[in-house]
């Protein structure tokens, strides 16, 4: 079972939040606010926050830009992970990923099943890595953002978490790009 171990110090990360919505503005963005609040309460830095419409090319361009910013270690998007025609966030993420974190969506679905039953099947939450930056796509509901952060991301983005976590392997995410 996982736990916070003794011996490692907390490492604050720079985390950007992207809300994907055709209709929300910053004042109405409850899901993005849930993430922003949890990020800062968890001791991390909110490196940037934006709202973009459900446009695949725009989403991918923002993800690429953030992945190249050394102040941003993690990008979390909310919205656009469903099954409708305008839900293109997952496709935009996959356009950018160098590697996908397959188990992220699986674990998110398992957690969602406990809360919303078989409706969890409609979520396409996903995670991956690009340019040494972690990227995660969560559904657009505040509850889904709470679940994704509280149950998966908060522990995995905490260097003290054991037996392993995302932070401890960050220095090696781009080892394939180093010259030998």
C-alpha positions as CSV (number, residue, x, y, z in Angstrom):
1,X,0.0,0.0,0.0
2,X,1.2,3.5,-0.7
3,X,2.1,6.0,1.9
4,X,4.1,9.2,2.6
5,X,7.6,8.1,3.6
6,X,10.0,9.7,5.9
7,X,13.4,10.9,4.6
8,X,12.4,12.7,1.4
9,X,11.5,16.4,1.5
10,X,8.6,17.8,-0.4
11,X,9.5,19.2,-3.8
12,X,7.1,21.9,-5.1
13,X,6.3,21.6,-8.8
14,X,5.2,24.2,-11.3
15,X,1.7,23.1,-12.5
16,X,-0.4,24.7,-15.3
17,X,-4.1,24.3,-15.5
18,X,-6.0,24.3,-18.8
19,X,-9.8,24.4,-18.9
20,X,-11.3,23.3,-22.2
21,X,-14.7,24.8,-22.7
22,X,-16.7,26.6,-25.4
23,X,-18.8,28.4,-22.8
24,X,-16.9,29.0,-19.6
25,X,-14.9,32.1,-18.5
26,X,-12.5,32.3,-15.6
27,X,-15.3,33.4,-13.2
28,X,-17.4,30.4,-14.0
29,X,-14.6,27.8,-14.2
30,X,-15.3,25.7,-11.1
31,X,-13.3,22.7,-12.3
32,X,-10.2,24.8,-13.0
33,X,-10.6,26.5,-9.7
34,X,-10.8,23.2,-7.9
35,X,-7.5,22.2,-9.4
36,X,-5.9,25.6,-8.8
37,X,-6.9,25.6,-5.2
38,X,-5.7,22.0,-4.6
39,X,-2.4,22.7,-6.4
40,X,-1.6,25.7,-4.1
41,X,-3.0,24.0,-1.0
42,X,-0.7,21.1,-1.7
43,X,2.4,23.3,-1.7
44,X,2.9,23.5,-5.5
45,X,3.1,26.6,-7.7
46,X,0.2,27.4,-10.1
47,X,2.5,28.2,-13.0
48,X,-0.2,29.3,-15.5
49,X,-4.0,28.9,-16.0
50,X,-5.9,29.3,-19.2
51,X,-9.3,28.6,-20.8
52,X,-9.5,27.5,-24.4
53,X,-12.3,26.4,-26.7
54,X,-12.8,22.8,-27.7
55,X,-10.4,23.1,-30.7
56,X,-7.9,20.3,-31.1
57,X,-5.2,22.4,-32.7
58,X,-5.4,25.2,-30.1
59,X,-5.3,22.7,-27.3
60,X,-2.3,20.9,-28.7
61,X,-0.5,24.1,-29.4
62,X,-0.9,25.2,-25.7
63,X,0.2,21.8,-24.4
64,X,3.3,22.0,-26.6
65,X,4.1,25.6,-25.5
66,X,3.8,24.6,-21.8
67,X,5.8,21.5,-22.3
68,X,8.8,23.6,-23.5
69,X,8.5,26.0,-20.5
70,X,11.1,25.1,-17.9
71,X,8.9,26.6,-15.1
72,X,6.1,24.0,-15.9
73,X,6.6,20.5,-14.7
74,X,3.0,19.3,-15.0
75,X,0.0,20.3,-17.1
76,X,-3.5,19.3,-16.0
77,X,-6.4,19.9,-18.3
78,X,-10.1,19.7,-17.5
79,X,-13.0,19.2,-19.9
80,X,-13.3,17.8,-23.4
81,X,-12.7,14.1,-22.4
82,X,-16.2,12.8,-23.2
83,X,-17.7,11.2,-26.2
84,X,-19.4,14.0,-28.1
85,X,-18.1,15.5,-31.3
86,X,-16.7,18.6,-29.6
87,X,-14.8,16.5,-27.1
88,X,-11.3,16.6,-28.6
89,X,-9.0,17.2,-25.6
90,X,-7.8,13.6,-25.5
91,X,-6.9,13.6,-29.2
92,X,-5.0,16.9,-28.6
93,X,-3.1,15.4,-25.7
94,X,-2.2,12.4,-27.7
95,X,-1.0,14.6,-30.6
96,X,1.6,15.9,-28.1
97,X,2.5,12.9,-26.0
98,X,5.8,11.2,-26.5
99,X,4.8,8.5,-24.1
100,X,1.3,7.7,-22.7
101,X,0.8,6.8,-19.1
102,X,-1.8,4.1,-19.9
103,X,-2.6,3.2,-16.3
104,X,-3.7,6.8,-15.5
105,X,-7.0,6.4,-17.3
106,X,-7.5,2.9,-15.9
107,X,-7.0,4.0,-12.3
108,X,-9.2,7.1,-12.9
109,X,-11.9,4.8,-14.1
110,X,-11.6,2.6,-11.1
111,X,-11.9,5.5,-8.8
112,X,-14.9,6.9,-10.8
113,X,-16.7,3.6,-10.6
114,X,-16.8,3.9,-6.8
115,X,-18.4,7.3,-7.1
116,X,-20.6,7.2,-10.2
117,X,-20.9,3.6,-11.1
118,X,-20.9,2.5,-14.7
119,X,-21.2,6.1,-15.9
120,X,-17.4,6.1,-15.5
121,X,-17.2,4.3,-18.8
122,X,-17.9,7.6,-20.6
123,X,-14.7,9.3,-19.4
124,X,-11.6,9.2,-21.4
125,X,-9.2,10.6,-18.8
126,X,-5.6,10.2,-20.0
127,X,-2.0,11.0,-19.1
128,X,1.3,11.2,-20.8
129,X,4.7,12.8,-21.1
130,X,6.1,15.3,-23.6
131,X,9.4,17.2,-23.4
132,X,9.9,15.9,-19.8
133,X,6.5,17.4,-18.8
134,X,3.7,15.4,-17.3
135,X,0.3,16.0,-18.9
136,X,-3.1,14.8,-17.6
137,X,-6.6,15.2,-19.0
138,X,-9.4,15.1,-16.5
139,X,-13.2,15.4,-17.2
140,X,-14.8,18.8,-16.8
141,X,-16.7,18.3,-13.6
142,X,-15.5,19.6,-10.2
143,X,-16.0,16.1,-8.7
144,X,-13.8,14.5,-11.4
145,X,-11.1,17.1,-10.8
146,X,-11.3,16.4,-7.0
147,X,-11.1,12.7,-7.6
148,X,-8.2,12.9,-10.1
149,X,-6.2,15.3,-7.9
150,X,-6.9,13.8,-4.5
151,X,-6.7,10.1,-5.4
152,X,-4.0,10.0,-8.1
153,X,-2.1,13.3,-8.8
154,X,-1.6,14.6,-5.2
155,X,0.2,11.5,-4.1
156,X,2.1,10.8,-7.3
157,X,3.3,14.4,-7.5
158,X,4.6,14.3,-4.0
159,X,8.3,13.2,-3.8
160,X,7.7,11.8,-0.3
161,X,5.1,9.3,-1.6
162,X,6.1,5.6,-1.7
163,X,6.8,3.1,-2.9
164,X,7.4,5.3,-5.9
165,X,6.1,8.6,-7.5
166,X,6.3,10.7,-10.7
167,X,8.7,13.2,-9.1
168,X,11.5,10.8,-8.5
169,X,11.8,9.9,-12.1
170,X,11.5,13.4,-13.5
171,X,15.3,13.8,-14.1
172,X,15.2,10.7,-16.3
173,X,12.2,11.6,-18.5
174,X,14.3,12.9,-21.3
175,X,17.4,10.6,-20.9
176,X,16.8,9.3,-24.4
177,X,17.6,12.8,-25.8
178,X,21.0,13.1,-24.0
179,X,24.1,12.6,-26.1
180,X,26.1,9.6,-25.1
